[in-house]
Structure formats: structure tokens, C-alpha cells
Amino acid sequence: MNERDPPHPAELCLQRTLERTEAYVRREPAKAVAAAMGAGLLLKLLPTRAMVRPLTTLAVALLPPTLLGLGLLKAFELCSQHTHLQPVPQPPVEPS
């Protein structure tokens, strides 16, 4: 089994939040259901089309420069790598 890298602080924060939420739901199931219904109602009332269109337009506008920047970064990374060439060992020369 491969060893995993240590989790990032954001992952730890998310994991801690999920654990706390699960504990709260187990302690107070009625309040948790009421909160979920309230959040669902709030999301239902939001003007989603008015929010999605500008975000999509922004994402489409920022995609080409972002991809160009990532490509340049990768090219710079590849160019700056140092290759360490090992000398090829020569077979010993036998005296004549």
C-alpha cells in the first residue's frame, strides 16, 4: 500500500467540519432537518439563472489566459530541469 502525503490544512479543516456536522446531526436530528429544508428553500428562491450566466461568461473569458499561463509555467519548468548525465564506463583496456 502506498503512503499518502500528509493532508493539507484545507483538507483537515473540511474533514473537521464534516465530523462536527455529523455529530450535530446525530445529536439534533430535528434541527438538522429544519436547517436543511431552510437552506433548500433559500437556494430555490435565489435567481440562479441571473447568477450562473455571469459566472459562465467570466469562466469562458478567463479560460484562454489561464491555459496559456499554465502552459508557459510548464514549459519553464521543463526548460529549467537539470539533467545529470552519468559518464558511460569504458571497458578496461588490456595491456598488449
N, C-alpha and C positions, 0 to 999 in steps of 0.2 A: 504494500500500500504506500502511495506517495505521501510525503509530508506536505501539508499545506503551508502557505505563507501565513504569517500572523495576520489576523483580521485588522482592517483599517479602523480608525476611530469612528468613522461614519457607520460602518457595519456594526460595531459594538453598540453604538447609540441606537440604531434601528432594532437590533436584537433586544436590547434592554427595554425599549419602548414596547415592542411586541409582547415581551414577557409580562410587563406591567399591565398592558391592556388585557391579556388573557387572564391574569389574576383578578383584575377588576370585574371582568365579565363573569367569572366564576363566583365572586363574592356578591355582586349586584346584578343578576341577570335581567330583572325588570327595567332597571335604569339603563342598562346597556342596550336593550331592545328599543327603549324610548329614544335614546340618543341616536341610534342607527336610523330609526324612522325619521327623526328630525333632520338628520344630515341628508337622507334621501329626498325628503320634501324640499329642502333648501336647494339641492342640486337640480331637482326637477323644475323649480321656479326660475333658476338662472337662465339668462338668454344665451344658450350655448352656441347658437349659430353666430351671434354677434361676437363671441369670444374666439371661436375656432377659426373664422375667416382671417382675422388679422394675424393670429399666430401662425397659420399656414403660410400666409404671404411673407411673413418675416422669415420663416424657416426656409422657404424656397429662395428668398433673396440672399440669405446668408450661406446657403449650401456651397455654391461655387468658390467663394473666397476661403471658406473653411477647408474644403478639399484641397485647394491649391496650397494653403499653408501647411496642411498635414503632409502633402506630397513633398514640399520643399524641406520640411523638417526631416522626413525620412531620407531624402537624398543627401542632406547634410550629414545625417547620422551614418549613412553608408560610406560617404566620402571620408569621414573623419576616423573611421575604424582603422586601427593599425594591425597589419598582418605580420606576424612573426614567422619568418621563413627559417626553417631549420636547415642547416647545411647537410647536403647528402653525403653520407660517409663513403669514402673511397675504399675499395678493397685494398688490402695490404699488397705492396709490390714485393715479389720475391726476388731476392738478390740472384743475379745470374752467375 
